[in-house]
């Protein structure tokens, strides 16, 4: 006969108190939906041992092995595609001379006054602070921005437009910034602007080719270039360095 005093004592005690700490396998006995008994025992010797082993396996910390890094030459070739577009473009631009486009041959001095002023500011900036072989990339970048978004000159003042172009070309050639010979502060001060990053980001969005960003291959001694995917925005000296890196990477690929 059921001892109600025992049942009531079991009912009002906490579940953990109703179980002896004897193991992982717990038994609860209900009669008519009422708990009348509870006990625990070792699971390893029970018919539920396989279930316990599966739970242990699920709870075990799994170490996921990272895939091995790509070979150095593969990293370099992927990076070159992001920096300068196709390898064929890079080689063609390096072996053929780049003519400096004349902005006034393409623009109306009245309708495009802001673009011409920005060009003059860039010329002055380059002569004062930047390498001589950035003249063509700066002009190419300015023409490319105008071709893609002529109304940008209405949204930005000529100094800010020039600052944006200078930032894009400077970063693409590692010519400005902490690792470059000229800091962004000096560029901004020369042009009379404040935030060179903001101007550059605005311009970069209209000239950068879309593509997957490839990590800079440090092991290949690659320069700190911002990827724009346009070889025409690279200086002759940078293109020569990239062609040399390309040749060395292709040589490693064939080994």
Secondary structure, 3 states (H helix, E strand, C coil): CCCHHHHHHHHHCCHHHHCCCCCCEEEEEEECCEEEEEEEECCCCCCCHHHHHHHHHHHCCCCCCCCCCCCHHHHHHHHHHHHHCCHHHHHHHHHCCCCCCCHHHCCCCCCCHHHHHHHHHHHHHHHHHCCHHHHHHHHHHHHHHHHHCCCHHHHCCHHHHHHHHHHHHHHHCCCECCCCCECHHHHHHHHCCCCHHHHHHHHHHHHCCCCCCCCCCHHHCCCCCCCCCCHHHCCHHHHHHHHHHHHHHHHHHCC
